[in-house]
């Protein structure tokens, strides 16, 4: 009689994780639908990184010329951008026509002109590759939730609800859901860190 009970508990746990993943996908999908694609923090710079890898496969040189394309090319690891570059290959993509720099941002205290905005006169179909890049970010968010659950489940095997609770804190955090819906590598950074923690805990 123990085996059916164990399978029942596993089914409940897996349904809980699946529910969290669906909840994050739903909330992030709403953010994605309502937020113009280049209104996220440094979205234009993140997008230029992905387009650079489309045109120049391989490791970008760390020099001033590369930094002029996007400062993110110098700062960030390439995983998310390589995935976004691959995912957007079926589309014609050009950052110049779909986003513009706004040098008059009154809310930014520095002298940087990195803030981008989404022009209202561009047809929605032109944003398809940008939306795909945001969807790749969402995959990183889903990875973060699943890996967090697996990590905590491994660390606290006698309290399965703890894993669900911690994963819910990650996936239902509004800021994290927003990051998972925009063009950025933040969600993938979180997801790969959680995956590494799970792997370390499982190997210990």
C-alpha positions in Angstrom: 0.0 0.0 0.0 3.0 2.3 0.4 3.8 2.5 -3.3 0.4 4.0 -4.4 0.6 6.5 -1.6 4.1 7.5 -2.7 3.0 7.9 -6.3 0.0 9.9 -5.2 2.3 12.3 -3.3 4.6 12.6 -6.3 1.6 13.4 -8.5 0.5 16.1 -6.2 4.0 17.6 -6.0 4.3 17.6 -9.8 0.9 19.1 -10.3 2.0 21.9 -7.9 5.1 22.6 -9.9 3.2 22.5 -13.1 0.7 25.0 -11.7 3.4 27.4 -10.7 5.0 27.2 -14.2 1.6 27.8 -15.7 1.0 30.8 -13.4 4.3 32.3 -14.3 3.7 31.8 -18.0 0.3 33.4 -17.6 1.4 36.5 -15.6 4.5 37.0 -17.8 2.3 36.6 -20.9 0.1 39.4 -19.7 3.1 41.6 -19.0 4.5 40.7 -22.5 1.2 41.6 -24.2 0.8 44.9 -22.4 4.4 46.1 -22.3 5.9 47.5 -25.5 8.9 45.3 -26.4 11.6 47.9 -25.8 10.3 49.4 -22.5 12.2 47.0 -20.3 15.5 48.0 -18.6 18.2 48.2 -21.3 16.0 46.1 -23.7 17.5 47.8 -26.7 21.0 47.0 -25.7 20.1 43.3 -24.9 18.4 43.0 -28.3 21.5 44.4 -30.1 23.6 41.8 -28.4 21.4 39.0 -29.8 21.4 40.6 -33.3 25.2 40.9 -33.1 25.5 37.2 -32.5 23.2 36.6 -35.5 25.5 38.5 -37.7 28.8 37.5 -36.0 28.6 33.9 -34.6 31.2 33.2 -32.0 32.7 35.0 -29.0 32.6 38.8 -29.4 35.9 40.6 -29.0 36.1 42.6 -25.8 37.1 46.0 -27.3 35.7 49.5 -27.7 34.2 48.8 -31.1 32.1 45.9 -29.7 31.1 48.1 -26.7 29.8 50.7 -29.2 27.4 48.1 -30.6 26.1 47.3 -27.1 27.6 47.7 -23.7 26.0 44.3 -22.8 28.4 42.6 -25.2 31.2 43.5 -22.8 29.3 42.8 -19.5 27.1 39.8 -20.0 27.7 36.0 -20.6 26.4 34.8 -24.0 23.9 32.0 -23.2 20.6 33.9 -23.4 21.8 36.0 -26.3 22.9 32.9 -28.3 19.5 31.3 -27.7 17.7 34.5 -28.7 19.8 34.8 -31.8 19.0 31.2 -32.8 15.3 31.7 -32.1 15.0 34.8 -34.2 16.8 33.5 -37.2 13.5 32.8 -39.2 12.7 36.6 -38.9 14.2 39.7 -40.5 15.4 41.7 -37.5 16.7 45.2 -37.3 16.9 47.1 -34.0 17.2 50.5 -35.7 13.7 50.5 -37.1 11.8 49.3 -34.1 13.4 51.0 -31.2 14.8 54.5 -30.6 17.1 56.1 -28.0 15.4 58.7 -25.8 18.0 61.3 -24.8 15.4 63.3 -22.9 14.5 60.9 -20.2 13.8 63.2 -17.2 13.8 60.3 -14.7 17.4 59.1 -15.3 19.8 61.0 -13.2 23.0 60.3 -15.2 24.2 61.5 -18.6 23.6 58.1 -20.3 21.5 58.0 -23.5 20.9 54.2 -23.2 17.1 54.5 -22.5 15.1 53.2 -25.4 11.4 53.5 -26.3 9.1 51.7 -28.7 7.9 54.0 -31.6 4.1 54.0 -32.0 4.2 54.3 -35.8 5.9 50.9 -36.4 3.6 48.0 -37.4 3.2 45.2 -34.9 4.6 42.6 -37.2 8.0 44.3 -37.2 8.2 43.4 -33.5 7.9 39.6 -34.0 11.6 38.9 -33.5 11.7 41.1 -30.4 8.7 39.2 -29.0 10.5 35.9 -29.7 13.5 37.2 -27.8 11.2 38.0 -24.9 9.7 34.5 -25.1 13.2 33.0 -24.8 13.6 35.1 -21.6 10.4 33.5 -20.3 12.0 30.0 -20.8 14.7 31.1 -18.4 12.1 32.1 -15.9 10.4 28.7 -16.1 13.8 27.1 -15.7 14.4 29.2 -12.5 11.1 28.1 -11.0 11.6 24.4 -11.8 15.2 24.3 -10.7 14.5 26.2 -7.5 11.8 23.6 -6.6 14.2 20.7 -7.4 17.0 22.3 -5.3 14.8 22.9 -2.2 13.2 19.5 -2.6 16.7 18.0 -2.6 17.8 20.0 0.4 14.7 19.4 2.5 13.4 16.0 1.4 11.2 15.6 4.4 9.2 18.8 3.8 8.0 18.7 0.2 5.7 21.8 0.7 8.8 23.9 1.4 10.0 23.4 -2.2 6.7 24.5 -3.6 6.6 27.5 -1.3 10.1 28.7 -2.2 9.4 28.1 -5.9 6.2 30.1 -5.6 8.1 33.0 -4.0 10.4 33.0 -7.1 7.8 32.5 -9.8 5.1 34.8 -8.4 7.4 37.7 -7.6 6.0 40.5 -9.8 9.5 41.9 -10.6 10.7 38.4 -11.6 7.7 37.8 -13.8 8.2 41.2 -15.5 11.9 40.3 -16.1 10.8 37.0 -17.6 8.6 38.9 -20.0 11.2 41.3 -21.3 14.3 41.2 -23.5 17.0 40.5 -20.8 19.2 37.8 -19.6 18.2 38.2 -16.0 15.8 35.2 -15.9 18.4 32.9 -17.5 21.0 34.1 -15.0 18.6 33.1 -12.2 17.7 29.9 -13.8 21.2 28.7 -14.4 22.2 29.6 -10.9 19.3 27.6 -9.5 20.2 24.7 -11.7 23.8 24.8 -10.5 22.6 24.8 -6.9 20.4 21.8 -7.5 23.2 19.9 -9.2 25.6 20.7 -6.3 23.0 19.6 -3.7 22.2 16.4 -5.7 25.9 15.5 -5.9 26.6 16.2 -2.2 
